[in-house]
Amino acid sequence: MKNIGIAFALLPLLLQLLLTGSGRGHLLSGQPDIDLTIQAQEQLISQHNDSAYVQRLMRLAKSAEMRSYMQPELEACDNFYDYSCGHWPQINPANGVHPRETNYEQLLVKAYHHKQQRLLERPANGEVDELAVLRLKQFYASCLLFRQMPEDVYRRQLQEIVAEFVYVPDLSQPGQEWPTEDFDWLDTVARIKRKYGFNILLLLQLSADRIYVGQPNKIQALPDRQARANVIRDHLESHLGVEEKLAKTWAREIADLEQQISRGMVERRVGILSQLRKPEELDAPNTEAFNVTQYVEIVIDRELDPNETLYEHVPSYLSHLAKVVTDASPQVLGRYIFHELLQHFFYERTGNIVEQCVSRVRDLFPELLDNMVYKQYGDAAILSDIEGIWQQIKHSFRGVLENSSADWLVVETREQLLEHLNATSLVVNGHADVNFTQRYESLELKDREYLQNLKAVFSRETLTAKIIPSTSLVYNPLENTVLLPVALLQPNIMWSRYYPRALRFGSLGTLLAHELAHSLEDASKWDAKSFAEYAKRKACFKEQYGRLRLNGRYLPESSLQAENIADNLAIQVAYHAYRRYLSELATSALGTESLPQLKLSPRQLFFLSYAQLWCNDANEEFRDKQSLLKIRTPNALRVMGALSNFETFGRDFSCSSESRMTTPQKCQLFAASLD
């Protein structure tokens, strides 16, 4: 009876899938109600039902989804990306404002956020929920209820936050301004940092036994400064009640100062290229403008020893900041600082309140929320499944390094790379080792007092780096681990035990192999001769990708080829692992490696799964900006470049030697042995 109930619940979904499977329907993002049907049933199906009937339903649904993105009338050997993703823009179109780009990861994140919201909305239960979860749900409830707070009370509470650092009048009254007499901007930002942890104008971060000081996160300057000024003006008017004309003037001044600050910033992770300094060395160049030692001592609440060492993050930034603060008036500097402070506390009184509050919880409790989802979906079967494919990918990667195509490596270097590869581990980033009860037992929250609760949360761990949740796989060189986000534990989206293994190797397998490829980039593992040979192969990729065109335009030439090389290695390694799996599969079980109504061989299905991982759409302005910034190879060309270099792709699709996907010049770092 349970099987029948599940089947009837899925019938509306499957009818829609089958009707739209030709590629012109509105699947997933186009039908949120259908997406919710999937979400409502997926856990029950994944954990409690193995019937052949349900398996067929799930495979039909996946086939319909994959076919909806395809443009099968195109020639796979001419443009495999368009063949695989040609109808994606119709189903998930990019917009002029938001979203400016759509991609498969967004679908994954959308489903994941829905799961997080469902967990948040479960009623708090002291008998079931641990203390940390009760605190999180209490915070979420206070956010939902805060809209009932009278607007004048909300504005008064914001002004009280500013008043913690300097006297502030009622800004909603005409003629009132923040005072600037005796305003000490350095002392102010230092005290804000010590209390709430916000890096305004200056960064201070503790990492292990190191103190980093210097540039805060890079301000992403907008090309339209007036648009930024309009956003700030709206903040001042709607949240603080500043009179319209005054708000317009202040907003323009703040936006101008913000742009001046951003001109001296670079995009760089803390710890990269930092310079070791003593306090005197930090202070000497900018003594007339500000004293960095004073800032650090106020934040950490102790004096620095003259011989103590600090690490200057982005050394060029402090001299740039010195000029900016010297030229800026105290009034403008003060308004900029307090706008930066208050925007962490702004509460929108219109729009979707649930989205706003879920987003706040996600930003402030990222590890705990991931852990809640991990406990819900990280069952032993799923974790074992993922570990299994990880080991197969590692085994395949070892084969690549051990075969004759890697003979250009000096023996000692090859052995070091193999040793490093063997030591690389996969970690599901569910924070299972964290004692959240201990972490949050001292956090005191109050019902309905959302801003007070925000202050309590911000006041914790003010000197450490803030956790930035990730929904993508990432290689951590410090720990030599590949971190797999909890979002990828979701069943029946990218991979499933109901789907052919081709899909698992083509998507999850290639992502794992891509990060393993990055693990080989540590320059300390390479000798000079091997590195010189690597440079020759890198030059091949640089020249080859520079000849690729998108929408009639060539890619800008770039020396940054690490991502392209990792893509090429990943597809070969994952395919090699899948081929081994097929060779060990009984002939009678080969039928499981296909999908209904999708006339592709298992190996062709592997390549389709890989290509559809990179389906995307972007509006023209966004695409052009990405191209100018040379941030990354566009998704379409990532697929085209990697597959045209892989001779086996052409063989599996019976491509002629003249087809676009069988380019005669093939670039390879190594080559997987298929013997």
C-alpha positions in Angstrom: 0.0 0.0 0.0 2.9 2.3 0.7 4.2 1.9 -2.9 0.8 2.7 -4.3 0.5 5.9 -2.2 3.9 7.1 -3.3 3.1 6.4 -7.0 -0.2 8.3 -6.9 1.6 11.2 -5.2 4.1 11.3 -8.1 1.7 10.8 -10.9 1.0 14.6 -11.5 4.7 15.2 -11.6 5.4 12.4 -14.0 2.6 13.4 -16.3 4.1 16.9 -16.5 7.6 15.5 -17.0 6.6 13.1 -19.8 4.5 15.8 -21.5 7.4 18.3 -21.4 10.2 15.8 -22.1 10.6 17.0 -25.6 12.5 20.1 -24.4 9.9 22.7 -24.6 8.3 22.4 -21.2 8.9 24.3 -18.0 10.8 21.9 -15.8 12.2 22.5 -12.3 12.6 26.3 -12.0 9.7 26.9 -14.3 7.3 24.8 -12.1 8.0 25.5 -8.4 4.9 23.6 -7.4 6.2 20.5 -9.2 9.6 21.0 -7.6 7.9 21.0 -4.2 6.2 17.7 -5.0 9.6 16.2 -5.6 10.9 17.6 -2.4 7.9 16.3 -0.4 8.4 12.8 -1.6 12.2 12.4 -2.1 13.1 11.4 1.4 10.3 8.8 1.7 11.3 7.3 -1.7 15.0 7.4 -1.1 14.9 5.8 2.4 11.9 3.5 2.5 11.1 2.1 -0.9 13.0 -0.1 -3.3 10.3 -1.4 -5.6 11.0 -1.8 -9.3 7.9 0.3 -10.0 9.1 3.4 -8.1 12.6 2.9 -9.6 11.0 3.1 -13.1 9.1 6.2 -12.2 12.2 7.9 -11.0 14.1 7.0 -14.1 11.3 8.3 -16.3 11.4 11.6 -14.4 15.2 11.9 -14.8 15.0 11.0 -18.5 12.3 13.7 -19.1 14.4 16.3 -17.3 17.6 15.5 -19.2 15.7 15.5 -22.6 14.0 18.8 -21.8 17.4 20.5 -21.8 18.7 18.8 -25.0 18.5 19.9 -28.6 18.7 16.5 -30.1 18.2 17.6 -33.7 21.7 19.1 -33.6 24.8 17.1 -34.4 26.6 16.0 -31.2 29.9 15.9 -33.0 29.6 19.5 -34.1 28.6 21.3 -30.9 28.1 18.9 -27.9 27.2 21.8 -25.6 24.3 23.0 -27.7 23.2 19.4 -28.3 23.1 18.8 -24.5 22.0 22.2 -23.3 20.3 23.9 -26.3 16.9 24.3 -24.6 18.2 25.4 -21.2 17.8 29.1 -21.9 14.1 28.5 -22.7 13.5 26.7 -19.4 15.8 28.7 -17.2 16.2 32.1 -18.8 18.6 34.7 -17.5 17.2 38.2 -16.9 18.5 41.8 -17.2 18.4 42.2 -13.4 18.1 38.9 -11.5 19.1 36.3 -12.2 21.6 37.6 -14.7 22.9 34.0 -15.0 21.2 30.7 -14.5 23.0 27.4 -14.1 22.6 23.9 -12.7 24.1 24.7 -9.4 21.3 27.2 -8.8 18.8 24.4 -9.2 20.8 22.4 -6.6 20.9 25.4 -4.3 17.3 26.1 -4.7 16.4 22.6 -3.6 18.8 22.8 -0.7 17.5 26.1 0.5 14.0 24.6 0.5 15.2 21.8 2.7 16.8 24.2 5.1 13.6 26.2 5.3 11.6 23.1 6.0 13.9 22.2 8.9 13.7 25.7 10.3 9.9 25.7 10.2 9.5 22.6 12.2 8.1 23.6 15.7 10.7 23.8 18.4 10.7 20.7 20.5 12.8 20.7 23.7 12.6 16.9 23.9 14.0 16.4 20.4 16.0 19.5 19.4 19.4 20.0 20.9 20.1 23.4 22.6 21.8 24.9 19.6 18.8 24.1 17.3 16.4 25.7 19.9 18.5 28.9 19.8 18.5 29.0 16.0 14.7 28.5 15.9 14.2 31.2 18.6 16.3 33.6 16.5 14.3 32.7 13.4 11.0 33.2 15.2 12.1 36.7 16.5 12.9 37.7 12.9 9.5 36.6 11.6 7.7 38.5 14.4 9.8 41.7 14.2 7.7 43.2 11.4 5.0 43.8 14.0 7.4 46.2 15.7 6.3 49.9 15.2 8.5 51.7 12.7 9.5 54.4 15.1 10.7 51.9 17.6 12.8 50.1 14.9 14.4 53.4 13.9 15.1 54.3 17.5 16.8 50.9 18.0 19.1 51.6 15.0 20.1 54.9 16.4 20.9 53.3 19.7 23.3 51.0 17.9 25.1 54.1 16.5 25.0 55.7 20.0 27.1 52.9 21.4 30.0 54.5 19.6 29.1 58.2 19.3 26.2 60.5 20.3 23.6 60.6 17.5 20.5 62.9 17.4 17.1 61.9 16.0 17.9 61.8 12.2 14.2 61.8 11.3 14.0 65.4 12.5 15.0 68.1 9.9 18.3 69.8 10.5 19.8 67.0 12.6 23.2 65.5 11.7 25.7 63.1 13.1 28.2 65.2 15.1 31.7 65.4 13.8 33.5 67.5 16.4 36.3 65.4 17.9 35.2 62.4 15.7 38.0 59.8 15.8 37.3 57.5 12.9 40.1 55.0 13.8 38.9 54.7 17.4 35.4 54.2 16.2 36.0 51.5 13.6 38.3 49.7 16.2 35.5 49.7 18.8 32.9 48.5 16.2 35.3 45.7 15.3 35.8 44.7 19.0 32.1 44.6 19.7 30.6 43.3 16.5 33.4 42.0 14.4 32.7 44.2 11.3 35.8 45.1 9.3 35.1 48.7 8.3 38.0 50.4 6.4 40.4 48.1 8.1 40.7 44.3 8.5 41.8 42.6 11.7 41.6 38.8 11.7 43.1 36.1 14.0 44.1 32.9 12.3 45.9 30.3 14.5 48.7 32.3 16.1 48.7 35.0 13.5 47.2 38.5 13.5 46.3 39.8 10.0 45.7 43.5 9.5 45.1 45.5 6.3 42.5 45.5 3.6 39.0 44.2 4.4 36.9 42.4 1.8 37.1 44.0 -1.6 34.3 46.4 -2.3 32.7 45.4 -5.6 32.4 48.8 -7.2 29.4 49.2 -9.5 29.9 50.8 -13.0 26.8 52.9 -12.3 27.7 54.9 -9.2 24.2 56.6 -9.2 22.5 53.2 -8.9 24.6 52.6 -5.7 23.8 56.1 -4.4 20.1 55.3 -4.9 20.3 52.2 -2.9 22.1 54.0 0.0 19.5 56.9 -0.2 16.7 54.3 0.1 18.5 52.9 3.2 18.7 56.3 4.8 15.1 57.2 4.1 13.4 54.0 4.8 15.4 52.7 7.7 16.5 55.9 9.5 13.9 58.4 8.4 16.4 60.9 6.9 14.7 63.7 5.0 14.7 63.0 1.2 16.9 65.9 0.1 19.4 65.3 2.8 19.4 61.6 2.2 20.1 62.2 -1.5 23.2 64.4 -0.7 24.5 62.0 2.0 24.0 58.9 -0.3 26.0 60.5 -3.1 28.9 61.4 -0.8 28.9 57.9 0.7 28.9 56.2 -2.7 31.7 58.5 -3.9 33.8 57.6 -0.9 33.1 53.9 -1.3 34.3 54.1 -4.9 37.5 55.9 -3.9 38.2 53.2 -1.3 37.6 50.4 -3.7 40.1 51.7 -6.2 43.0 50.7 -3.9 41.6 47.2 -3.2 42.4 43.8 -4.8 40.6 40.5 -4.7 42.8 38.3 -2.5 42.2 35.7 0.2 43.6 36.5 3.6 47.0 34.9 4.1 48.0 35.0 0.4 51.1 37.2 -0.2 50.8 38.8 3.3 53.9 40.6 4.5 55.4 40.0 7.9 55.7 43.3 9.9 56.5 44.6 13.3 54.3 47.4 14.8 56.7 50.2 13.9 57.0 49.0 10.3 53.2 49.1 9.9 52.9 52.6 11.4 55.9 54.4 9.9 54.6 54.9 6.3 51.2 56.4 7.3 51.9 58.1 10.7 50.3 61.4 9.8 47.0 59.7 8.7 46.5 57.0 11.3 48.2 54.6 13.7 47.7 50.9 12.9 49.1 49.8 16.2 46.6 51.9 18.0 43.8 50.2 16.0 45.0 46.7 16.7 45.5 47.4 20.5 42.0 48.7 20.8 40.5 45.7 19.1 42.4 43.0 20.9 42.3 45.0 24.2 46.0 44.8 25.0 49.3 46.5 24.1 51.5 45.1 21.4 55.0 44.2 22.1 57.5 46.2 19.9 58.9 42.9 18.6 55.6 41.3 18.0 54.9 40.3 14.4 51.8 41.0 12.4 50.9 40.1 8.8 49.9 42.9 6.5 47.2 41.8 4.1 47.5 43.6 0.7 50.5 45.8 1.6 49.5 48.5 -0.9 46.1 49.1 0.7 47.2 51.1 3.9 49.0 53.8 1.9 45.9 54.1 -0.4 43.6 54.4 2.7 45.8 57.0 4.3 45.3 59.3 1.3 41.5 58.6 1.2 40.9 59.4 4.9 43.2 62.5 4.7 41.2 63.9 1.8 37.8 63.0 3.2 35.8 65.3 5.5 35.0 64.0 9.0 31.3 64.3 8.2 31.5 62.1 5.1 33.8 59.6 6.8 31.4 59.4 9.7 28.4 58.8 7.6 30.2 56.1 5.6 31.3 54.3 8.7 27.8 54.3 10.3 26.1 53.3 7.2 28.5 50.4 7.0 27.7 49.5 10.6 23.9 49.8 10.3 23.4 47.9 7.1 24.2 44.7 9.1 21.1 45.5 11.1 18.6 46.7 8.5 15.3 44.9 8.4 13.1 45.1 5.3 9.5 45.8 6.3 8.2 44.9 2.8 8.7 41.8 0.6 8.8 38.2 1.5 9.5 38.0 5.2 10.2 34.3 5.2 12.9 34.6 2.5 14.5 37.5 4.5 14.6 35.6 7.7 15.7 32.3 6.3 18.5 34.2 4.5 19.6 35.8 7.8 19.7 32.5 9.6 21.7 31.0 6.7 24.2 33.8 6.9 24.6 33.8 10.7 24.4 30.1 11.5 25.8 28.4 8.3 27.6 25.5 10.0 24.7 24.7 12.3 22.1 24.8 9.5 24.4 22.6 7.3 24.7 20.2 10.2 20.9 20.0 10.6 20.5 19.0 6.9 23.5 16.6 7.2 21.8 14.8 10.0 18.6 14.6 8.0 20.1 13.3 4.7 23.6 12.0 5.5 22.5 8.4 6.2 25.0 5.6 6.1 23.9 4.4 2.6 24.4 7.8 1.0 27.7 8.4 2.7 28.9 4.9 1.7 27.8 5.6 -1.9 29.8 8.8 -2.1 32.9 7.3 -0.5 32.7 4.5 -3.0 32.8 6.8 -6.0 35.6 8.8 -4.3 37.8 5.7 -4.0 37.1 4.8 -7.6 38.1 8.3 -8.8 41.3 8.2 -6.7 42.1 4.8 -8.1 41.7 6.0 -11.6 43.7 9.2 -10.9 46.6 7.0 -9.6 46.4 5.1 -12.9 46.9 8.3 -14.8 50.0 9.3 -12.8 51.5 5.8 -13.1 51.1 5.2 -16.8 53.5 6.1 -19.6 51.8 9.5 -20.4 53.3 10.8 -17.1 56.9 9.7 -18.0 57.9 13.3 -18.5 57.8 13.7 -14.7 61.0 13.2 -12.8 60.7 9.9 -10.8 60.9 11.7 -7.4 58.3 14.2 -8.4 55.9 11.6 -9.6 56.4 9.7 -6.3 55.7 12.9 -4.3 52.5 13.6 -6.4 51.3 10.0 -5.9 52.0 10.2 -2.2 50.1 13.5 -2.0 47.2 12.1 -4.0 47.0 9.0 -1.7 46.9 11.2 1.4 44.1 13.5 0.0 40.9 12.7 1.8 37.2 13.5 1.2 35.3 15.3 3.9 31.6 15.8 3.8 31.3 19.4 5.2 28.5 18.6 7.6 30.4 19.7 10.7 29.7 16.4 12.5 32.7 17.0 14.8 31.5 20.3 16.1 29.9 20.5 19.6 27.1 23.0 18.8 25.6 22.8 22.2 28.8 24.0 23.8 29.2 26.7 21.1 25.8 28.2 21.7 25.0 27.5 25.3 26.1 31.0 26.4 24.1 32.7 23.6 21.1 34.5 25.2 18.2 35.5 23.0 14.9 37.1 23.6 11.5 36.4 22.0 10.5 39.2 19.5 13.6 41.2 20.1 15.2 40.6 16.7 17.7 43.5 16.7 18.8 42.7 20.2 19.3 39.1 19.1 21.3 40.2 16.1 23.6 42.2 18.4 24.1 39.1 20.6 25.0 36.9 17.6 27.3 39.5 16.1 29.1 39.9 19.4 30.4 36.3 19.3 33.8 35.4 17.8 34.5 38.9 16.5 38.1 38.3 15.6 38.0 35.1 13.6 37.1 34.8 9.9 33.4 34.5 9.2 32.3 31.2 7.7 31.2 31.5 4.1 28.9 28.6 3.2 29.7 26.8 0.0 27.5 24.7 -2.3 30.5 23.7 -4.5 33.2 21.2 -4.0 36.5 22.8 -3.0 40.0 21.6 -2.4 41.6 22.8 0.9 45.4 22.8 0.4 46.1 23.4 4.1 44.3 20.2 5.2 44.8 18.4 1.9 41.1 17.6 1.8 38.4 17.8 -0.8 35.3 19.4 1.0 32.0 18.1 -0.3 29.1 20.4 0.6 26.0 19.0 2.3 24.0 20.3 -0.7 25.4 17.4 -2.8 23.9 14.9 -0.4 20.5 15.6 -1.7 19.1 12.5 -3.4 17.5 12.3 -6.8 18.8 15.6 -8.2 22.3 15.2 -9.7 22.7 11.6 -8.8 20.7 8.8 -7.2 20.8 5.1 -6.6 17.8 4.8 -9.0 19.7 6.4 -11.9 22.4 4.8 -14.1 25.9 5.0 -12.7 26.8 6.9 -15.8 25.1 10.0 -14.3 27.0 9.6 -11.1 30.4 9.4 -12.7 29.6 12.1 -15.3 28.6 14.6 -12.6 29.8 13.9 -9.1 32.8 11.9 -10.4 34.1 14.7 -12.7 33.6 17.2 -9.9 35.7 15.1 -7.5 38.3 14.5 -10.1 38.5 18.2 -10.9 39.3 19.0 -7.2 41.9 16.2 -7.1 43.6 17.8 -10.1 43.9 21.0 -8.1 45.7 19.0 -5.3 48.6 18.5 -7.7 49.3 22.2 -8.1 51.5 22.6 -5.0 54.7 24.0 -6.5 56.8 22.5 -3.6 56.1 19.1 -5.0 57.6 19.8 -8.4 61.2 19.8 -9.5 62.5 22.4 -12.0 62.7 19.9 -14.9 59.2 18.6 -14.4 57.8 22.1 -13.9 59.4 23.2 -17.2 57.7 20.3 -19.0 54.4 21.3 -17.3 54.9 24.8 -18.6 55.0 23.5 -22.2 51.8 21.6 -21.8 50.2 24.6 -20.1 51.2 26.7 -23.1 49.3 24.3 -25.4 46.1 24.8 -23.4 46.6 28.6 -23.4 47.0 28.7 -27.2 44.1 26.2 -27.8 41.6 27.9 -25.5 42.5 31.3 -27.0 41.2 30.0 -30.3 37.8 29.1 -29.0 34.9 31.4 -29.8 31.6 32.1 -28.1 28.9 34.0 -29.9 31.5 34.9 -32.6 34.1 36.2 -30.1 37.4 34.7 -29.3 38.3 34.1 -25.7 40.8 36.6 -24.3 44.2 35.0 -24.0 45.0 34.1 -20.4 47.9 32.5 -18.5 45.5 31.2 -15.9 44.9 27.7 -17.2 44.6 25.7 -13.9 40.8 25.4 -14.3 41.0 24.3 -17.9 43.7 21.7 -17.1 41.6 20.4 -14.2 38.6 20.1 -16.5 40.6 18.1 -19.0 42.0 15.8 -16.4 38.7 15.4 -14.6 36.7 14.1 -17.7 39.4 11.6 -18.5 39.8 10.3 -14.9 36.0 10.0 -14.3 35.5 8.3 -17.7 38.3 5.8 -16.9 36.7 5.0 -13.6 33.3 4.5 -15.2 34.7 2.3 -17.9 36.2 0.1 -15.2 32.8 0.0 -13.5 31.2 -1.1 -16.8 33.8 -3.8 -17.4 33.0 -5.3 -14.0 29.2 -5.1 -14.5 27.4 -8.4 -15.4 26.0 -8.4 -19.0 22.5 -9.0 -17.6 22.8 -5.7 -15.6 23.8 -3.5 -18.5 20.2 -2.5 -19.0 20.4 -0.4 -15.7 22.9 1.9 -17.5 20.3 3.5 -19.7 17.3 5.7 -19.3 13.9 5.2 -20.9 13.1 7.2 -24.0 16.7 8.4 -24.2 18.5 6.5 -27.0 22.1 6.8 -25.8 24.6 4.2 -24.9 25.9 4.1 -21.3 29.1 5.9 -22.4 27.2 8.5 -24.3 25.0 9.0 -21.3 28.1 9.7 -19.2 29.1 12.5 -21.5 25.6 14.0 -21.6 25.6 14.0 -17.8 28.9 15.8 -17.7 27.8 18.4 -20.3 24.5 19.1 -18.6 26.3 19.8 -15.3 27.5 23.1 -17.1 24.2 24.2 -18.8 23.7 27.9 -18.2 22.3 31.1 -19.6 23.5 34.6 -19.1 22.3 38.0 -20.3 24.5 39.7 -22.8 25.8 42.4 -20.5 26.7 39.9 -17.8 28.4 37.6 -20.3 30.4 40.5 -21.8 31.6 41.7 -18.3 32.7 38.1 -17.4 34.6 38.0 -20.6 36.4 41.3 -20.0 37.3 40.3 -16.5 38.8 37.0 -17.7 37.4 35.3 -14.6 36.9 31.9 -16.1 36.2 30.0 -19.3 32.5 30.2 -20.2 30.7 27.0 -19.4 30.0 26.2 -23.0 33.6 26.3 -23.9 34.6 24.4 -20.8 32.6 21.5 -22.2 33.8 22.0 -25.8 37.4 22.3 -24.9 37.6 19.3 -22.6 35.7 16.9 -24.8 37.4 17.9 -28.1 40.7 17.1 -26.4 39.4 13.6 -25.4 39.8 11.3 -28.3 37.5 8.7 -26.7 34.5 11.1 -26.9 34.7 11.2 -30.7 34.9 7.4 -30.8 31.8 6.9 -28.6 29.8 9.3 -30.7 31.3 8.1 -34.1 32.5 11.6 -35.0 34.4 12.0 -38.2 37.9 13.4 -38.2 36.6 16.7 -39.8 34.0 17.4 -37.1 34.4 20.3 -34.7 34.6 18.0 -31.6 37.6 16.1 -33.0 40.1 18.9 -33.3 43.5 17.5 -34.6 45.5 19.5 -32.0 44.9 17.9 -28.6 46.3 19.2 -25.4 46.9 16.9 -22.5 48.7 17.0 -19.2 48.5 13.2 -18.8 46.3 10.7 -20.6 44.2 8.0 -18.9 45.1 4.5 -20.1 42.1 2.7 -21.4 43.7 -0.7 -21.7 
